[in-house]
Amino acid sequence: MRKLTRKKWKDPGIVMVIILSIISLIVWIWWPADTFVGGISLAGWAMFVCFFIWLALTVTYVVWMERLEKKEMQ
């Protein structure tokens, strides 16, 4: 298997997977905490907020990839 070079660590897909993994890990670690706000667990609220974070990350990923592809074509 090839080593991950500095360029690979800056690949948008790898960056996005790392960020999403960290967010998911935080929610899963926090899940057993039975703290409720408005009748909903804080972990549930975190998952709701994460939807918008994931949406922003997806838009960022698409824009980033488009710019990289444009740069390669020139």
Biopython code that builds the backbone (N, CA, C, O; Angstrom):
import numpy as np
from Bio.PDB.StructureBuilder import StructureBuilder

atoms = [
    (1, "MET", "N", (0.841, -1.175, 0.000)),
    (1, "MET", "CA", (0.000, 0.000, 0.000)),
    (1, "MET", "C", (0.887, 1.239, 0.000)),
    (1, "MET", "O", (1.894, 1.302, 0.706)),
    (2, "ARG", "N", (0.498, 2.215, -0.799)),
    (2, "ARG", "CA", (1.291, 3.440, -0.878)),
    (2, "ARG", "C", (1.118, 4.293, 0.362)),
    (2, "ARG", "O", (0.071, 4.289, 1.010)),
    (3, "LYS", "N", (2.181, 5.027, 0.675)),
    (3, "LYS", "CA", (2.122, 5.941, 1.821)),
    (3, "LYS", "C", (1.246, 7.146, 1.463)),
    (3, "LYS", "O", (1.190, 7.577, 0.311)),
    (4, "LEU", "N", (0.577, 7.664, 2.466)),
    (4, "LEU", "CA", (-0.201, 8.875, 2.247)),
    (4, "LEU", "C", (0.752, 10.061, 2.259)),
    (4, "LEU", "O", (1.396, 10.342, 3.270)),
    (5, "THR", "N", (0.834, 10.736, 1.157)),
    (5, "THR", "CA", (1.716, 11.894, 1.064)),
    (5, "THR", "C", (0.984, 13.126, 1.569)),
    (5, "THR", "O", (-0.212, 13.084, 1.858)),
    (6, "ARG", "N", (1.712, 14.205, 1.667)),
    (6, "ARG", "CA", (1.120, 15.464, 2.126)),
    (6, "ARG", "C", (-0.036, 15.876, 1.205)),
    (6, "ARG", "O", (-1.046, 16.406, 1.669)),
    (7, "LYS", "N", (0.119, 15.631, -0.098)),
    (7, "LYS", "CA", (-0.933, 15.986, -1.046)),
    (7, "LYS", "C", (-2.199, 15.163, -0.797)),
    (7, "LYS", "O", (-3.310, 15.679, -0.917)),
    (8, "LYS", "N", (-2.032, 13.888, -0.454)),
    (8, "LYS", "CA", (-3.201, 13.035, -0.183)),
    (8, "LYS", "C", (-3.973, 13.523, 1.041)),
    (8, "LYS", "O", (-5.202, 13.468, 1.058)),
    (9, "TRP", "N", (-3.262, 14.001, 2.066)),
    (9, "TRP", "CA", (-3.939, 14.487, 3.269)),
    (9, "TRP", "C", (-4.762, 15.735, 2.990)),
    (9, "TRP", "O", (-5.670, 16.063, 3.754)),
    (10, "LYS", "N", (-4.453, 16.437, 1.898)),
    (10, "LYS", "CA", (-5.206, 17.636, 1.536)),
    (10, "LYS", "C", (-6.320, 17.324, 0.546)),
    (10, "LYS", "O", (-7.008, 18.235, 0.086)),
    (11, "ASP", "N", (-6.507, 16.050, 0.213)),
    (11, "ASP", "CA", (-7.579, 15.649, -0.693)),
    (11, "ASP", "C", (-8.924, 15.947, -0.029)),
    (11, "ASP", "O", (-9.121, 15.588, 1.132)),
    (12, "PRO", "N", (-9.855, 16.593, -0.738)),
    (12, "PRO", "CA", (-11.141, 16.956, -0.142)),
    (12, "PRO", "C", (-11.913, 15.774, 0.442)),
    (12, "PRO", "O", (-12.560, 15.913, 1.480)),
    (13, "GLY", "N", (-11.852, 14.623, -0.206)),
    (13, "GLY", "CA", (-12.575, 13.451, 0.289)),
    (13, "GLY", "C", (-12.052, 12.970, 1.622)),
    (13, "GLY", "O", (-12.831, 12.639, 2.516)),
    (14, "ILE", "N", (-10.731, 12.929, 1.766)),
    (14, "ILE", "CA", (-10.126, 12.486, 3.031)),
    (14, "ILE", "C", (-10.428, 13.481, 4.139)),
    (14, "ILE", "O", (-10.750, 13.088, 5.261)),
    (15, "VAL", "N", (-10.326, 14.771, 3.829)),
    (15, "VAL", "CA", (-10.626, 15.807, 4.831)),
    (15, "VAL", "C", (-12.072, 15.684, 5.298)),
    (15, "VAL", "O", (-12.344, 15.754, 6.497)),
    (16, "MET", "N", (-13.004, 15.502, 4.359)),
    (16, "MET", "CA", (-14.422, 15.411, 4.715)),
    (16, "MET", "C", (-14.711, 14.166, 5.551)),
    (16, "MET", "O", (-15.478, 14.238, 6.511)),
    (17, "VAL", "N", (-14.117, 13.037, 5.208)),
    (17, "VAL", "CA", (-14.329, 11.802, 5.973)),
    (17, "VAL", "C", (-13.807, 11.965, 7.399)),
    (17, "VAL", "O", (-14.446, 11.506, 8.345)),
    (18, "ILE", "N", (-12.667, 12.605, 7.559)),
    (18, "ILE", "CA", (-12.108, 12.824, 8.902)),
    (18, "ILE", "C", (-13.029, 13.713, 9.724)),
    (18, "ILE", "O", (-13.310, 13.408, 10.883)),
    (19, "ILE", "N", (-13.503, 14.810, 9.138)),
    (19, "ILE", "CA", (-14.395, 15.724, 9.868)),
    (19, "ILE", "C", (-15.697, 15.026, 10.245)),
    (19, "ILE", "O", (-16.149, 15.143, 11.385)),
    (20, "LEU", "N", (-16.309, 14.301, 9.305)),
    (20, "LEU", "CA", (-17.560, 13.599, 9.604)),
    (20, "LEU", "C", (-17.358, 12.510, 10.654)),
    (20, "LEU", "O", (-18.235, 12.286, 11.488)),
    (21, "SER", "N", (-16.216, 11.835, 10.622)),
    (21, "SER", "CA", (-15.920, 10.802, 11.629)),
    (21, "SER", "C", (-15.787, 11.411, 13.024)),
    (21, "SER", "O", (-16.273, 10.845, 14.002)),
    (22, "ILE", "N", (-15.137, 12.552, 13.108)),
    (22, "ILE", "CA", (-14.981, 13.215, 14.407)),
    (22, "ILE", "C", (-16.332, 13.648, 14.957)),
    (22, "ILE", "O", (-16.611, 13.459, 16.141)),
    (23, "ILE", "N", (-17.178, 14.232, 14.097)),
    (23, "ILE", "CA", (-18.515, 14.651, 14.542)),
    (23, "ILE", "C", (-19.329, 13.448, 15.005)),
    (23, "ILE", "O", (-19.975, 13.501, 16.051)),
    (24, "SER", "N", (-19.302, 12.364, 14.231)),
    (24, "SER", "CA", (-20.050, 11.153, 14.605)),
    (24, "SER", "C", (-19.530, 10.565, 15.906)),
    (24, "SER", "O", (-20.313, 10.120, 16.745)),
    (25, "LEU", "N", (-18.236, 10.560, 16.074)),
    (25, "LEU", "CA", (-17.631, 10.032, 17.296)),
    (25, "LEU", "C", (-18.092, 10.835, 18.521)),
    (25, "LEU", "O", (-18.413, 10.259, 19.560)),
    (26, "ILE", "N", (-18.123, 12.145, 18.391)),
    (26, "ILE", "CA", (-18.575, 13.001, 19.508)),
    (26, "ILE", "C", (-20.018, 12.680, 19.870)),
    (26, "ILE", "O", (-20.342, 12.550, 21.051)),
    (27, "VAL", "N", (-20.899, 12.549, 18.862)),
    (27, "VAL", "CA", (-22.319, 12.255, 19.142)),
    (27, "VAL", "C", (-22.465, 10.883, 19.791)),
    (27, "VAL", "O", (-23.228, 10.738, 20.747)),
    (28, "TRP", "N", (-21.750, 9.871, 19.292)),
    (28, "TRP", "CA", (-21.873, 8.522, 19.859)),
    (28, "TRP", "C", (-21.308, 8.446, 21.270)),
    (28, "TRP", "O", (-21.843, 7.708, 22.099)),
    (29, "ILE", "N", (-20.264, 9.171, 21.563)),
    (29, "ILE", "CA", (-19.729, 9.184, 22.937)),
    (29, "ILE", "C", (-20.705, 9.882, 23.868)),
    (29, "ILE", "O", (-20.875, 9.464, 25.013)),
    (30, "TRP", "N", (-21.346, 10.938, 23.391)),
    (30, "TRP", "CA", (-22.237, 11.765, 24.195)),
    (30, "TRP", "C", (-23.602, 11.106, 24.368)),
    (30, "TRP", "O", (-24.334, 11.472, 25.288)),
    (31, "TRP", "N", (-23.967, 10.156, 23.524)),
    (31, "TRP", "CA", (-25.323, 9.600, 23.486)),
    (31, "TRP", "C", (-25.858, 9.139, 24.845)),
    (31, "TRP", "O", (-27.017, 9.425, 25.143)),
    (32, "PRO", "N", (-25.084, 8.442, 25.690)),
    (32, "PRO", "CA", (-25.647, 7.961, 26.957)),
    (32, "PRO", "C", (-26.047, 9.062, 27.930)),
    (32, "PRO", "O", (-26.818, 8.809, 28.855)),
    (33, "ALA", "N", (-25.543, 10.277, 27.743)),
    (33, "ALA", "CA", (-25.889, 11.377, 28.654)),
    (33, "ALA", "C", (-27.368, 11.718, 28.485)),
    (33, "ALA", "O", (-27.808, 12.134, 27.413)),
    (34, "ASP", "N", (-28.111, 11.537, 29.552)),
    (34, "ASP", "CA", (-29.548, 11.793, 29.485)),
    (34, "ASP", "C", (-29.874, 13.224, 29.909)),
    (34, "ASP", "O", (-30.565, 13.454, 30.901)),
    (35, "THR", "N", (-29.371, 14.156, 29.152)),
    (35, "THR", "CA", (-29.689, 15.564, 29.373)),
    (35, "THR", "C", (-30.705, 15.944, 28.308)),
    (35, "THR", "O", (-30.468, 15.759, 27.115)),
    (36, "PHE", "N", (-31.836, 16.476, 28.748)),
    (36, "PHE", "CA", (-32.911, 16.788, 27.816)),
    (36, "PHE", "C", (-33.167, 18.286, 27.766)),
    (36, "PHE", "O", (-33.153, 18.963, 28.793)),
    (37, "VAL", "N", (-33.400, 18.796, 26.563)),
    (37, "VAL", "CA", (-33.792, 20.185, 26.359)),
    (37, "VAL", "C", (-35.029, 20.154, 25.475)),
    (37, "VAL", "O", (-34.984, 19.648, 24.353)),
    (38, "GLY", "N", (-36.122, 20.688, 25.974)),
    (38, "GLY", "CA", (-37.367, 20.678, 25.199)),
    (38, "GLY", "C", (-37.890, 19.268, 24.970)),
    (38, "GLY", "O", (-38.563, 19.016, 23.970)),
    (39, "GLY", "N", (-37.589, 18.335, 25.887)),
    (39, "GLY", "CA", (-38.061, 16.966, 25.771)),
    (39, "GLY", "C", (-37.247, 16.103, 24.814)),
    (39, "GLY", "O", (-37.585, 14.945, 24.573)),
    (40, "ILE", "N", (-36.180, 16.669, 24.274)),
    (40, "ILE", "CA", (-35.328, 15.921, 23.335)),
    (40, "ILE", "C", (-33.913, 15.871, 23.904)),
    (40, "ILE", "O", (-33.400, 16.863, 24.422)),
    (41, "SER", "N", (-33.297, 14.705, 23.797)),
    (41, "SER", "CA", (-31.932, 14.526, 24.287)),
    (41, "SER", "C", (-30.985, 15.489, 23.577)),
    (41, "SER", "O", (-31.189, 15.822, 22.409)),
    (42, "LEU", "N", (-29.954, 15.931, 24.285)),
    (42, "LEU", "CA", (-28.964, 16.809, 23.675)),
    (42, "LEU", "C", (-28.261, 16.121, 22.510)),
    (42, "LEU", "O", (-27.852, 16.779, 21.553)),
    (43, "ALA", "N", (-28.122, 14.808, 22.587)),
    (43, "ALA", "CA", (-27.532, 14.074, 21.461)),
    (43, "ALA", "C", (-28.434, 14.184, 20.231)),
    (43, "ALA", "O", (-27.943, 14.281, 19.106)),
    (44, "GLY", "N", (-29.736, 14.170, 20.440)),
    (44, "GLY", "CA", (-30.681, 14.354, 19.337)),
    (44, "GLY", "C", (-30.565, 15.747, 18.731)),
    (44, "GLY", "O", (-30.584, 15.915, 17.512)),
    (45, "TRP", "N", (-30.446, 16.742, 19.607)),
    (45, "TRP", "CA", (-30.244, 18.107, 19.112)),
    (45, "TRP", "C", (-28.929, 18.207, 18.346)),
    (45, "TRP", "O", (-28.856, 18.876, 17.315)),
    (46, "ALA", "N", (-27.891, 17.542, 18.852)),
    (46, "ALA", "CA", (-26.589, 17.568, 18.177)),
    (46, "ALA", "C", (-26.707, 16.942, 16.786)),
    (46, "ALA", "O", (-26.123, 17.444, 15.825)),
    (47, "MET", "N", (-27.460, 15.849, 16.682)),
    (47, "MET", "CA", (-27.647, 15.211, 15.374)),
    (47, "MET", "C", (-28.404, 16.138, 14.421)),
    (47, "MET", "O", (-28.100, 16.190, 13.229)),
    (48, "PHE", "N", (-29.388, 16.866, 14.948)),
    (48, "PHE", "CA", (-30.143, 17.821, 14.130)),
    (48, "PHE", "C", (-29.243, 18.934, 13.617)),
    (48, "PHE", "O", (-29.302, 19.294, 12.442)),
    (49, "VAL", "N", (-28.414, 19.477, 14.491)),
    (49, "VAL", "CA", (-27.484, 20.543, 14.110)),
    (49, "VAL", "C", (-26.441, 20.003, 13.128)),
    (49, "VAL", "O", (-26.028, 20.705, 12.205)),
    (50, "CYS", "N", (-26.021, 18.760, 13.330)),
    (50, "CYS", "CA", (-25.020, 18.147, 12.444)),
    (50, "CYS", "C", (-25.533, 18.010, 11.022)),
    (50, "CYS", "O", (-24.742, 17.997, 10.079)),
    (51, "PHE", "N", (-26.843, 17.909, 10.851)),
    (51, "PHE", "CA", (-27.388, 17.853, 9.498)),
    (51, "PHE", "C", (-26.956, 19.084, 8.706)),
    (51, "PHE", "O", (-26.544, 18.974, 7.551)),
    (52, "PHE", "N", (-27.050, 20.247, 9.329)),
    (52, "PHE", "CA", (-26.671, 21.483, 8.648)),
    (52, "PHE", "C", (-25.156, 21.576, 8.459)),
    (52, "PHE", "O", (-24.681, 22.127, 7.466)),
    (53, "ILE", "N", (-24.407, 21.035, 9.415)),
    (53, "ILE", "CA", (-22.948, 20.990, 9.265)),
    (53, "ILE", "C", (-22.598, 20.084, 8.091)),
    (53, "ILE", "O", (-21.756, 20.446, 7.269)),
    (54, "TRP", "N", (-23.221, 18.923, 7.997)),
    (54, "TRP", "CA", (-22.949, 17.990, 6.897)),
    (54, "TRP", "C", (-23.343, 18.603, 5.556)),
    (54, "TRP", "O", (-22.656, 18.406, 4.554)),
    (55, "LEU", "N", (-24.445, 19.344, 5.539)),
    (55, "LEU", "CA", (-24.871, 20.012, 4.317)),
    (55, "LEU", "C", (-23.827, 21.034, 3.880)),
    (55, "LEU", "O", (-23.477, 21.107, 2.702)),
    (56, "ALA", "N", (-23.331, 21.824, 4.831)),
    (56, "ALA", "CA", (-22.295, 22.817, 4.520)),
    (56, "ALA", "C", (-21.014, 22.128, 4.051)),
    (56, "ALA", "O", (-20.367, 22.594, 3.113)),
    (57, "LEU", "N", (-20.647, 21.020, 4.699)),
    (57, "LEU", "CA", (-19.454, 20.283, 4.289)),
    (57, "LEU", "C", (-19.609, 19.713, 2.880)),
    (57, "LEU", "O", (-18.653, 19.700, 2.106)),
    (58, "THR", "N", (-20.797, 19.249, 2.552)),
    (58, "THR", "CA", (-21.039, 18.699, 1.224)),
    (58, "THR", "C", (-20.922, 19.775, 0.155)),
    (58, "THR", "O", (-20.310, 19.550, -0.890)),
    (59, "VAL", "N", (-21.500, 20.933, 0.406)),
    (59, "VAL", "CA", (-21.395, 22.045, -0.544)),
    (59, "VAL", "C", (-19.937, 22.465, -0.685)),
    (59, "VAL", "O", (-19.466, 22.710, -1.796)),
    (60, "THR", "N", (-19.220, 22.550, 0.433)),
    (60, "THR", "CA", (-17.803, 22.897, 0.403)),
    (60, "THR", "C", (-17.016, 21.873, -0.401)),
    (60, "THR", "O", (-16.151, 22.240, -1.197)),
    (61, "TYR", "N", (-17.306, 20.600, -0.201)),
    (61, "TYR", "CA", (-16.627, 19.527, -0.923)),
    (61, "TYR", "C", (-16.839, 19.650, -2.432)),
    (61, "TYR", "O", (-15.890, 19.537, -3.207)),
    (62, "VAL", "N", (-18.079, 19.881, -2.843)),
    (62, "VAL", "CA", (-18.387, 19.974, -4.267)),
    (62, "VAL", "C", (-17.667, 21.173, -4.890)),
    (62, "VAL", "O", (-17.070, 21.052, -5.959)),
    (63, "VAL", "N", (-17.723, 22.324, -4.226)),
    (63, "VAL", "CA", (-17.047, 23.518, -4.741)),
    (63, "VAL", "C", (-15.545, 23.283, -4.808)),
    (63, "VAL", "O", (-14.901, 23.645, -5.792)),
    (64, "TRP", "N", (-14.985, 22.677, -3.763)),
    (64, "TRP", "CA", (-13.554, 22.397, -3.703)),
    (64, "TRP", "C", (-13.135, 21.470, -4.849)),
    (64, "TRP", "O", (-12.136, 21.725, -5.523)),
    (65, "MET", "N", (-13.897, 20.396, -5.066)),
    (65, "MET", "CA", (-13.577, 19.452, -6.134)),
    (65, "MET", "C", (-13.700, 20.110, -7.512)),
    (65, "MET", "O", (-12.878, 19.858, -8.393)),
    (66, "GLU", "N", (-14.708, 20.940, -7.698)),
    (66, "GLU", "CA", (-14.868, 21.634, -8.978)),
    (66, "GLU", "C", (-13.663, 22.522, -9.256)),
    (66, "GLU", "O", (-13.173, 22.565, -10.385)),
    (67, "ARG", "N", (-13.185, 23.225, -8.250)),
    (67, "ARG", "CA", (-12.023, 24.102, -8.430)),
    (67, "ARG", "C", (-10.770, 23.267, -8.745)),
    (67, "ARG", "O", (-9.965, 23.649, -9.594)),
    (68, "LEU", "N", (-10.612, 22.138, -8.064)),
    (68, "LEU", "CA", (-9.455, 21.287, -8.339)),
    (68, "LEU", "C", (-9.500, 20.724, -9.767)),
    (68, "LEU", "O", (-8.479, 20.669, -10.451)),
    (69, "GLU", "N", (-10.678, 20.313, -10.199)),
    (69, "GLU", "CA", (-10.817, 19.782, -11.550)),
    (69, "GLU", "C", (-10.568, 20.857, -12.600)),
    (69, "GLU", "O", (-9.939, 20.589, -13.624)),
    (70, "LYS", "N", (-11.059, 22.078, -12.352)),
    (70, "LYS", "CA", (-10.815, 23.175, -13.267)),
    (70, "LYS", "C", (-9.327, 23.476, -13.360)),
    (70, "LYS", "O", (-8.793, 23.725, -14.440)),
    (71, "LYS", "N", (-8.668, 23.449, -12.200)),
    (71, "LYS", "CA", (-7.234, 23.733, -12.130)),
    (71, "LYS", "C", (-6.443, 22.687, -12.921)),
    (71, "LYS", "O", (-5.483, 23.032, -13.609)),
    (72, "GLU", "N", (-6.841, 21.409, -12.828)),
    (72, "GLU", "CA", (-6.164, 20.332, -13.540)),
    (72, "GLU", "C", (-6.382, 20.437, -15.059)),
    (72, "GLU", "O", (-5.498, 20.065, -15.831)),
    (73, "MET", "N", (-7.527, 20.930, -15.487)),
    (73, "MET", "CA", (-7.838, 21.003, -16.912)),
    (73, "MET", "C", (-7.060, 22.120, -17.590)),
    (73, "MET", "O", (-6.866, 22.089, -18.805)),
    (74, "GLN", "N", (-6.615, 23.100, -16.824)),
    (74, "GLN", "CA", (-5.909, 24.238, -17.428)),
    (74, "GLN", "C", (-4.469, 23.952, -17.647)),
    (74, "GLN", "O", (-3.739, 24.808, -18.147)),
]
sb = StructureBuilder()
sb.init_structure("model")
sb.init_model(0)
sb.init_chain("A")
sb.init_seg("    ")
for serial, (resi, resn, name, xyz) in enumerate(atoms, 1):
    if name == "N":
        sb.init_residue(resn, " ", resi, " ")
    sb.init_atom(name, np.array(xyz, "f"), 0.0, 1.0, " ", f" {name:<3s}", serial, name[0])
structure = sb.get_structure()
